[in-house]
């Protein structure tokens, strides 16, 4: 439960323009899609995917760090994680099981015998869109646990796209179609309040001192 008095107190330190921008952006945020990146070695690619999530309104991104440890965390900490929620996982099974328990179907973004072209993809179900390493693609474990396979149609000699480019194309297409559909894709009121509080805290420089003063005054 969000403490509305606390939220109002923190937002009092923000400009009206800042608060209006928060509400405007949150109207276009969604949890209907989430993104999974698996063992992306090139850190700038992970950051680029994260920025695509932010730009196209996908609120959550999941990072599987099974092979390269915490290297990606350092890069993510320099980017759009201020506005996108990042969940790290140390194994494919933990990530997939968690997402399935939340009702997501697992979609591997890779050519496959039973794949589906991007334009024909049925986006009505909440979907976790999985992207793999630059050279090797998705692991066999994800391929085996996937509920479906999605590809970007290509007509040139090159058989694949950079992961960050693929993510941008897929997210732009699917989020645009989603917003023009009748599917209830927006955040709930509770989720919006939660993000307003989170973003307010991240926007205030001396947040620890501000919080301490609030709770001290409230305790009197």
C-alpha positions in Angstrom: 0.0 0.0 0.0 1.4 3.4 -1.1 1.6 6.1 1.6 -0.2 8.8 -0.3 0.9 11.5 2.2 4.5 10.4 1.7 4.0 10.5 -2.1 2.5 14.0 -1.9 5.4 15.1 0.3 8.1 13.9 -2.1 6.3 15.3 -5.2 6.3 18.7 -3.4 10.0 18.8 -4.2 9.4 18.3 -8.0 8.4 20.9 -10.5 4.9 20.8 -12.0 6.4 20.0 -15.4 8.2 17.0 -13.9 5.1 15.6 -12.3 3.1 16.1 -15.5 5.7 14.3 -17.5 5.6 11.4 -15.1 1.9 11.1 -15.5 2.1 11.4 -19.3 4.8 8.7 -19.6 3.0 6.4 -17.1 -0.1 6.5 -19.3 1.9 4.7 -22.0 3.7 2.2 -19.8 2.8 -1.4 -20.0 3.6 -4.7 -18.3 1.8 -6.7 -21.0 5.2 -7.2 -22.6 8.5 -7.8 -20.8 11.9 -8.3 -22.2 14.5 -10.9 -21.4 18.2 -10.6 -22.5 20.4 -13.6 -22.0 24.1 -13.5 -21.5 24.7 -10.4 -23.7 28.5 -9.9 -23.6 28.6 -6.5 -25.4 27.5 -4.2 -22.6 26.4 -1.4 -24.9 23.9 -3.8 -26.5 22.3 -4.6 -23.2 22.0 -0.8 -22.6 20.6 -0.3 -26.1 17.9 -2.9 -25.4 17.1 -1.2 -22.1 16.7 2.1 -23.8 14.3 0.6 -26.3 12.2 -0.7 -23.5 12.1 2.8 -22.0 11.4 4.5 -25.3 8.6 2.1 -26.3 7.0 2.0 -22.9 8.0 -1.5 -21.7 8.4 -1.1 -17.9 10.2 -4.3 -17.1 13.4 -5.9 -18.4 15.0 -9.2 -17.2 18.7 -9.9 -17.4 20.1 -13.4 -17.3 23.7 -13.3 -16.2 24.7 -17.0 -16.3 28.0 -16.7 -18.1 29.3 -13.2 -17.7 28.6 -12.4 -14.1 27.7 -8.9 -13.1 29.4 -7.0 -15.9 26.1 -6.0 -17.4 24.8 -4.6 -14.1 27.5 -1.9 -14.2 26.5 -0.8 -17.7 22.8 -0.8 -16.9 23.5 1.3 -13.8 24.6 4.1 -16.2 21.5 4.2 -18.3 17.7 4.2 -18.4 17.3 1.9 -15.4 16.1 5.1 -13.6 12.9 4.6 -15.5 12.8 0.9 -16.4 12.7 -1.9 -13.8 15.6 -4.3 -14.2 15.4 -7.8 -12.6 18.6 -9.9 -12.7 18.6 -13.7 -12.8 21.5 -16.1 -12.4 20.0 -18.9 -14.4 17.6 -19.4 -17.3 15.3 -21.7 -15.2 14.9 -19.1 -12.5 14.0 -16.4 -15.0 11.6 -18.6 -17.1 9.8 -20.1 -14.0 9.3 -16.6 -12.5 7.9 -15.1 -15.7 5.6 -18.1 -16.3 4.3 -17.9 -12.7 3.3 -14.3 -13.5 1.3 -15.4 -16.5 3.8 -14.6 -19.3 4.2 -16.8 -22.4 7.9 -17.2 -23.3 8.6 -16.0 -26.9 12.0 -16.7 -28.4 12.9 -14.1 -31.0 14.7 -16.3 -33.5 14.0 -18.1 -36.7 12.6 -21.6 -36.0 10.7 -24.3 -37.7 7.5 -23.2 -36.0 8.2 -19.5 -36.0 5.9 -16.6 -36.7 6.5 -13.4 -38.7 6.4 -10.3 -36.6 3.3 -8.9 -38.4 1.4 -12.1 -37.8 2.2 -12.5 -34.1 -0.7 -12.8 -31.7 0.1 -10.3 -29.0 -3.1 -10.8 -27.0 -1.4 -12.8 -24.3 1.2 -11.2 -22.0 4.5 -12.1 -23.5 8.2 -12.3 -22.4 10.3 -11.5 -25.5 13.6 -13.2 -25.3 16.8 -12.0 -27.0 20.1 -13.9 -27.0 23.8 -13.4 -27.4 25.3 -11.5 -30.3 27.0 -14.5 -31.9 25.2 -17.6 -30.6 21.6 -16.4 -30.1 19.4 -17.9 -27.5 20.5 -20.9 -25.4 19.0 -24.4 -26.1 17.4 -24.2 -22.7 15.3 -21.2 -23.6 14.5 -22.7 -27.0 13.2 -25.8 -25.4 11.1 -23.9 -22.8 9.7 -21.3 -25.3 6.0 -21.3 -25.9 6.5 -19.7 -29.3 9.0 -18.3 -31.8 9.1 -14.9 -33.4 11.1 -13.6 -36.3 11.6 -10.4 -38.2 11.1 -11.0 -42.0 14.3 -10.2 -43.9 14.9 -10.1 -47.7 18.6 -9.4 -47.9 21.7 -11.6 -47.8 22.3 -11.0 -44.1 20.6 -13.6 -42.0 20.5 -11.8 -38.7 20.3 -8.4 -37.0 22.2 -7.0 -34.0 20.3 -7.7 -30.8 19.7 -4.1 -30.1 18.3 -3.5 -33.6 16.1 -6.5 -33.4 14.7 -5.5 -30.0 13.9 -1.9 -31.2 12.1 -3.2 -34.3 10.0 -5.8 -32.4 9.2 -3.5 -29.5 8.1 -0.6 -31.7 5.9 -2.9 -33.8 4.2 -4.8 -30.9 3.7 -1.8 -28.5 2.2 0.3 -31.3 -0.2 -2.5 -32.2 -1.0 -3.1 -28.5 -1.9 0.6 -27.9 -4.3 0.5 -30.9 -6.0 -2.6 -29.6 -8.8 -3.2 -27.1 -6.5 -5.2 -24.8 -6.2 -3.8 -21.3 -2.5 -3.1 -21.5 -2.0 -0.1 -19.2 -0.6 -0.2 -15.7 -3.1 -0.4 -12.8 -3.7 2.6 -10.6 -1.7 0.9 -7.8 1.3 0.3 -10.2 1.2 3.9 -11.4 1.3 5.2 -7.8 4.2 2.8 -7.1 6.2 4.2 -10.0 5.3 7.8 -9.2 6.9 7.2 -5.8 9.9 5.4 -7.2 10.6 8.1 -9.8 10.1 10.9 -7.3 12.7 9.3 -5.0 15.1 8.9 -7.9 14.6 12.5 -8.9 15.5 14.1 -5.6 19.2 14.5 -5.0 19.3 14.5 -1.2 16.6 11.8 -0.9 17.9 10.2 2.3 17.9 13.5 4.2 14.5 14.4 2.9 13.0 11.0 3.8 14.6 11.2 7.3 13.0 14.6 7.9 9.6 13.4 6.8 9.6 10.3 9.0 11.0 12.3 11.9 8.2 14.8 11.6 5.6 12.1 11.1 6.8 10.4 14.3 6.3 13.4 16.5 
